[in-house]
Amino acid sequence: MKDRLLARATGRQGAVALHPRKGVIQGAAEDRATLHTRTGLLPEIIERTLAEHPYEVPCVVAVPIVGGSSSYLRWIRDETRSPSISHSPAAGPHERAIEA
């Protein structure tokens, strides 16, 4: 958080994940995190996760914010830094909404 890639992280410990691995169904308790951030910071978050996560293929997915309280969306924008030009895709719908 100190590098301002996200405004908030919510964690859940012990979620059970089932998945096929090399032809065998496997299951394990995993921790899960939900990160509240800007669309433009996603490439840096993915890059860091792939570099630091112990799994060969960590689960990193983005779910767009399609709405919310303007004060909370503004808070996310204010607590995160602007995306780097080299990593920045087009702004997502929530970024257009909170920067308007």
C-alpha positions as CSV (number, residue, x, y, z in Angstrom):
1,M,0.0,0.0,0.0
2,K,2.9,2.4,0.6
3,D,3.6,2.5,-3.1
4,R,-0.1,3.6,-3.6
5,L,-1.0,0.8,-6.1
6,L,-4.2,0.2,-4.1
7,A,-6.5,2.1,-1.7
8,R,-7.7,-1.0,0.2
9,A,-7.2,-4.7,0.5
10,T,-9.7,-7.0,2.0
11,G,-8.5,-10.5,2.9
12,R,-10.2,-13.8,3.4
13,Q,-8.3,-16.8,4.8
14,G,-9.0,-20.4,4.3
15,A,-11.1,-20.4,1.2
16,V,-11.2,-23.9,-0.4
17,A,-10.0,-23.9,-4.0
18,L,-10.5,-27.0,-6.2
19,H,-8.8,-27.2,-9.6
20,P,-7.4,-29.8,-12.0
21,R,-3.6,-30.1,-12.0
22,K,-1.9,-32.5,-14.3
23,G,-5.1,-34.5,-14.7
24,V,-5.9,-34.8,-11.0
25,I,-8.5,-32.7,-9.1
26,Q,-6.7,-31.0,-6.2
27,G,-8.0,-28.9,-3.4
28,A,-6.3,-26.7,-0.9
29,A,-7.1,-23.9,1.5
30,E,-6.0,-20.6,0.1
31,D,-6.1,-17.0,1.1
32,R,-7.9,-14.5,-1.1
33,A,-7.6,-10.8,-1.4
34,T,-9.8,-8.1,-3.0
35,L,-7.9,-5.0,-4.0
36,H,-9.6,-1.7,-4.5
37,T,-7.6,0.3,-7.1
38,R,-7.7,2.0,-10.5
39,T,-7.9,0.2,-13.8
40,G,-4.7,1.8,-15.0
41,L,-2.7,0.3,-12.1
42,L,-3.8,-3.3,-12.9
43,P,-0.8,-4.1,-15.1
44,E,1.6,-3.2,-12.3
45,I,-0.4,-5.3,-9.8
46,I,-0.4,-8.3,-12.2
47,E,3.3,-7.9,-12.8
48,R,4.2,-7.8,-9.1
49,T,1.9,-10.7,-8.3
50,L,3.5,-12.9,-11.0
51,A,7.0,-12.0,-9.7
52,E,6.2,-12.5,-6.0
53,H,3.5,-15.1,-5.7
54,P,4.6,-18.7,-4.9
55,Y,2.1,-20.3,-7.4
56,E,3.1,-21.1,-10.9
57,V,-0.2,-19.6,-12.2
58,P,-1.7,-17.3,-9.5
59,C,-5.3,-16.2,-9.9
60,V,-5.4,-12.5,-10.8
61,V,-8.7,-11.2,-12.2
62,A,-10.2,-7.8,-12.5
63,V,-13.9,-7.1,-11.9
64,P,-14.9,-3.6,-13.1
65,I,-16.7,-1.2,-10.8
66,V,-19.8,-0.2,-12.6
67,G,-21.1,2.1,-10.0
68,G,-20.8,3.2,-6.4
69,S,-20.9,6.1,-4.1
70,S,-19.1,9.0,-5.6
71,S,-17.3,9.7,-2.3
72,Y,-15.9,6.2,-2.1
73,L,-14.8,6.1,-5.8
74,R,-13.2,9.5,-5.2
75,W,-11.4,8.1,-2.1
76,I,-10.0,5.2,-4.2
77,R,-8.7,7.8,-6.8
78,D,-7.2,10.0,-4.0
79,E,-5.5,7.2,-2.2
80,T,-3.9,5.6,-5.3
81,R,-1.3,7.2,-7.5
82,S,-1.7,7.9,-11.2
83,P,-0.8,5.0,-13.4
84,S,2.6,5.0,-15.1
85,I,2.4,5.9,-18.8
86,S,4.2,2.7,-19.7
87,H,1.6,0.5,-17.9
88,S,-1.5,2.5,-18.5
89,P,-4.4,1.0,-20.5
90,A,-7.4,3.1,-21.4
91,A,-9.3,4.3,-18.4
92,G,-12.1,1.9,-17.2
93,P,-15.6,3.1,-16.6
94,H,-15.1,3.8,-12.9
95,E,-12.1,6.0,-13.6
96,R,-14.1,8.0,-16.1
97,A,-16.8,8.3,-13.5
98,I,-14.6,9.5,-10.7
99,E,-12.4,11.8,-12.7
100,A,-15.4,13.6,-14.2
